[in-house]
Amino acid sequence: MADKPTVPEGGPTVPEREAVVAEGGLTVPEGGFWPAPEIPQPNIYPMEWRVETDKLAAIYEKSKRVVWNPADLPWDDLRPGDFTPEQRLGVMYWFAVLANFDASGPAVFARATIHAFEQHEEDPVRKCFFSITRDEMNHEECCQRTIAKLWPGGPLDWQPGTDLEKAAHNNIGWLYHNGGRYWQGYNTAVRKYSLAVLFTSFMMGEMAASTLFRGMATGTRHPVFGEMFQKIGRDESRHLQICMTILDKEWPGLTEDVKGQITKQLRAGFVFLSMILWEPPDGFWDLPPYFLANHRVLMGHARDAGLGVLSFEEQAENWKLAIARIRAIVERWGIEFPAIPELDISGVEVTVIDPEDIIPVF
């Protein structure tokens, strides 16, 4: 029997009596080379660059050509003195609310990128996830720079003085408490759900985001925000294109169980995203009873500042439009749409949603 191989400090060696010197000085063991051990999965190894969806590869190439730098926006034109203290607070509050979604984006898609590598998804899927991660970091930076410019120490590292300031500070604290709950759920969901379910949530977030920023870019009276929202909206539209391309591949042949999971996630997405797109529905967000009244006052100050915040009715119509588009997409694949009674939209009743099952995306 051959001696067992040993691995000294200099690297693996072949026992002398098994070694055969081949052409070119190679060492070839008798009976052939030893197979490397199987790699435990999930794992990013072995590396591979498989391409199955050319359209995704093309979208990734486009993302590299249209990349932009938030630092290049004309920040000197955003002057605190152009706003009343209430308006500055309102704008800071709106961006703090947005940050509950956009600031989670880099982490959400970075985790999804790692998961795609571990699951050995095709190369364009991994690269598209990376491109979304990069874009979401830009969007977070816009929140960061705006808040730092108008309300130093915001969102939470400042001492409120007036009742309005105390209301804003407290609302933001409760908002981020909820974000933390959903983040814990996402860490479980990314390992628990298939790409079909995850990307349905991502698709709903991107549809909502592209709708929001398109409306904001049109409605704002400030050129810095106009350019910012236009660029973010363009990114979100590309993210939606990525989601739809992947779902066209993932949705055919879905089991009834997975279809049911998707229906539930559509309802959960409405619940989660309504905080920024409209108003949070009752019964799911963990909020104090005064939150919504103060939220409306603060959003009113942001609207007065010329940020481009839509009215309650306009927000509802925008949300209905986005949901109608999503509904048309999912029902083509035999997926039932959930009822959204808050917007008078009929569908399947989804009565119980665990907040930790919501996949937080935007």
KATAUR-V912463 format. One record per residue. N is the residue number from 0. RES is the residue in one letter. PSI is psi in radians with two decimals (999 if undefined). Layout:
BEGIN
[[N,RES,PSI] [N,RES,PSI]]
END
This chain:
BEGIN
[[0,M,2.47] [1,A,2.59] [2,D,2.56] [3,K,2.50] [4,P,2.60] [5,T,2.72] [6,V,1.51] [7,P,3.11] [8,E,-0.59] [9,G,-0.05] [10,G,3.06] [11,P,2.52] [12,T,2.77] [13,V,2.29] [14,P,2.52] [15,E,-0.74] [16,R,-0.13] [17,E,-0.26] [18,A,2.39] [19,V,2.16] [20,V,2.07] [21,A,-3.12] [22,E,2.37] [23,G,0.15] [24,G,0.11] [25,L,2.59] [26,T,2.06] [27,V,2.12] [28,P,2.63] [29,E,2.35] [30,G,0.00] [31,G,2.97] [32,F,2.61] [33,W,2.27] [34,P,2.43] [35,A,2.64] [36,P,2.63] [37,E,2.44] [38,I,2.18] [39,P,2.45] [40,Q,2.65] [41,P,2.55] [42,N,2.63] [43,I,-0.23] [44,Y,2.65] [45,P,2.61] [46,M,2.56] [47,E,2.76] [48,W,1.01] [49,R,2.35] [50,V,2.08] [51,E,-0.42] [52,T,1.67] [53,D,-0.57] [54,K,-0.68] [55,L,-0.70] [56,A,-0.68] [57,A,-0.67] [58,I,-0.70] [59,Y,-0.74] [60,E,-0.70] [61,K,-0.68] [62,S,-0.55] [63,K,-0.50] [64,R,-0.40] [65,V,0.26] [66,V,2.54] [67,W,2.85] [68,N,2.02] [69,P,-0.49] [70,A,-0.36] [71,D,-0.14] [72,L,2.66] [73,P,1.21] [74,W,-0.47] [75,D,-0.36] [76,D,-0.15] [77,L,1.63] [78,R,2.14] [79,P,-0.59] [80,G,-0.22] [81,D,-0.08] [82,F,2.66] [83,T,2.80] [84,P,-0.66] [85,E,-0.69] [86,Q,-0.75] [87,R,-0.75] [88,L,-0.72] [89,G,-0.75] [90,V,-0.76] [91,M,-0.76] [92,Y,-0.76] [93,W,-0.76] [94,F,-0.49] [95,A,-0.70] [96,V,-0.81] [97,L,-0.67] [98,A,-0.43] [99,N,-0.41] [100,F,-0.96] [101,D,-0.60] [102,A,-0.32] [103,S,-0.31] [104,G,-0.87] [105,P,-0.75] [106,A,-0.72] [107,V,-0.85] [108,F,-0.43] [109,A,-0.74] [110,R,-0.70] [111,A,-0.60] [112,T,-0.83] [113,I,-0.75] [114,H,-0.70] [115,A,-0.65] [116,F,-0.77] [117,E,-0.61] [118,Q,0.03] [119,H,0.77] [120,E,2.80] [121,E,2.71] [122,D,-0.77] [123,P,-0.53] [124,V,-0.82] [125,R,-0.74] [126,K,-0.67] [127,C,-0.69] [128,F,-0.78] [129,F,-0.73] [130,S,-0.65] [131,I,-0.72] [132,T,-0.80] [133,R,-0.78] [134,D,-0.77] [135,E,-0.52] [136,M,-0.65] [137,N,-0.73] [138,H,-0.69] [139,E,-0.69] [140,E,-0.60] [141,C,-0.72] [142,C,-0.83] [143,Q,-0.86] [144,R,-0.69] [145,T,-0.83] [146,I,-0.76] [147,A,-0.60] [148,K,-0.73] [149,L,-0.45] [150,W,1.37] [151,P,2.36] [152,G,-0.25] [153,G,2.75] [154,P,-0.58] [155,L,-0.24] [156,D,1.06] [157,W,2.78] [158,Q,1.99] [159,P,2.57] [160,G,-0.97] [161,T,2.92] [162,D,-0.66] [163,L,-0.74] [164,E,-0.70] [165,K,-0.67] [166,A,-0.76] [167,A,-0.81] [168,H,-0.75] [169,N,-0.75] [170,N,-0.75] [171,I,-0.71] [172,G,-0.76] [173,W,-0.64] [174,L,-0.79] [175,Y,-0.46] [176,H,-0.76] [177,N,-0.71] [178,G,-0.68] [179,G,-0.65] [180,R,-0.76] [181,Y,-0.56] [182,W,-0.71] [183,Q,-0.68] [184,G,-0.68] [185,Y,-0.69] [186,N,-0.57] [187,T,-0.73] [188,A,-0.65] [189,V,-0.45] [190,R,-0.34] [191,K,-0.67] [192,Y,2.70] [193,S,2.93] [194,L,-0.60] [195,A,-0.71] [196,V,-0.82] [197,L,-0.79] [198,F,-0.40] [199,T,-0.75] [200,S,-0.77] [201,F,-0.75] [202,M,-0.73] [203,M,-0.71] [204,G,-0.75] [205,E,-0.64] [206,M,-0.77] [207,A,-0.76] [208,A,-0.76] [209,S,-0.62] [210,T,-0.79] [211,L,-0.92] [212,F,-0.46] [213,R,-0.76] [214,G,-0.69] [215,M,-0.73] [216,A,-0.62] [217,T,-0.63] [218,G,-0.38] [219,T,2.59] [220,R,0.05] [221,H,2.22] [222,P,-0.58] [223,V,-0.82] [224,F,-0.60] [225,G,-0.83] [226,E,-0.70] [227,M,-0.88] [228,F,-0.58] [229,Q,-0.75] [230,K,-0.75] [231,I,-0.74] [232,G,-0.66] [233,R,-0.73] [234,D,-0.80] [235,E,-0.60] [236,S,-0.65] [237,R,-0.68] [238,H,-0.70] [239,L,-0.68] [240,Q,-0.69] [241,I,-0.84] [242,C,-0.80] [243,M,-0.63] [244,T,-0.73] [245,I,-0.70] [246,L,-0.59] [247,D,-0.47] [248,K,-0.60] [249,E,-0.51] [250,W,-0.58] [251,P,2.34] [252,G,0.31] [253,L,2.50] [254,T,2.83] [255,E,-0.57] [256,D,-0.79] [257,V,-0.67] [258,K,-0.70] [259,G,-0.67] [260,Q,-0.69] [261,I,-0.75] [262,T,-0.77] [263,K,-0.71] [264,Q,-0.52] [265,L,-0.74] [266,R,-0.76] [267,A,-0.67] [268,G,-0.70] [269,F,-0.78] [270,V,-0.80] [271,F,-0.81] [272,L,-0.30] [273,S,-0.36] [274,M,-0.66] [275,I,-0.52] [276,L,-0.37] [277,W,-1.88] [278,E,2.60] [279,P,2.29] [280,P,2.69] [281,D,2.58] [282,G,-0.09] [283,F,-0.82] [284,W,2.43] [285,D,1.62] [286,L,2.61] [287,P,2.80] [288,P,-0.37] [289,Y,-0.08] [290,F,-0.89] [291,L,-0.69] [292,A,-0.76] [293,N,-0.60] [294,H,-0.76] [295,R,-0.71] [296,V,-0.79] [297,L,-0.69] [298,M,-0.58] [299,G,-0.70] [300,H,-0.65] [301,A,-0.67] [302,R,-0.74] [303,D,-0.48] [304,A,-0.13] [305,G,0.39] [306,L,-0.47] [307,G,0.29] [308,V,2.20] [309,L,2.78] [310,S,2.93] [311,F,-0.81] [312,E,-0.72] [313,E,-0.68] [314,Q,-0.75] [315,A,-0.75] [316,E,-0.70] [317,N,-0.74] [318,W,-0.75] [319,K,-0.71] [320,L,-0.80] [321,A,-0.75] [322,I,-0.68] [323,A,-0.69] [324,R,-0.75] [325,I,-0.76] [326,R,-0.77] [327,A,-0.61] [328,I,-0.90] [329,V,-0.58] [330,E,-0.35] [331,R,-0.44] [332,W,0.27] [333,G,0.43] [334,I,2.18] [335,E,2.47] [336,F,2.45] [337,P,2.70] [338,A,2.43] [339,I,1.36] [340,P,-0.47] [341,E,-0.49] [342,L,0.27] [343,D,0.69] [344,I,2.13] [345,S,2.79] [346,G,-2.86] [347,V,2.36] [348,E,2.18] [349,V,1.71] [350,T,-0.43] [351,V,2.11] [352,I,2.12] [353,D,2.14] [354,P,-0.51] [355,E,-0.03] [356,D,-0.13] [357,I,2.31] [358,I,1.88] [359,P,1.99] [360,V,2.74] [361,F,999]]
END
